[in-house]
Amino acid sequence: MFLETFCCGFVAMVLSAKVKERRGGKMIEIEVLEISLPEKCPGCGVKAQWGAHGSYRAWPYLGLGVKTAMIVPRYQCHDCGKTVS
């Protein structure tokens, strides 16, 4: 588990991830499988009911000396449509 700041400044606890080494050790791909989501939507303030809404690829600098790709799931509020990841 680790904390990560995602788009829009949303900070979440990464609960599970799958790590793959690519290109002979020159790249690490981290697929985030599960994150902690806020109880209330930051868009409308309602107790959120989140639905899956695809994913995006981020390229964080983790100081590992290799290129790092992070595949992050996106979730959408059923009430207002705001997405978080």
Number of C-alpha atoms within 10 A of each C-alpha: 9 10 12 14 13 15 14 9 10 13 17 18 14 18 13 14 18 11 13 12 12 12 7 7 10 11 16 18 18 18 18 17 13 14 21 13 18 15 12 14 22 16 14 13 11 14 13 19 15 21 13 13 14 11 14 12 13 14 11 13 11 9 8 9 9 12 16 20 18 18 18 22 18 18 19 19 22 14 15 14 14 14 19 24 23
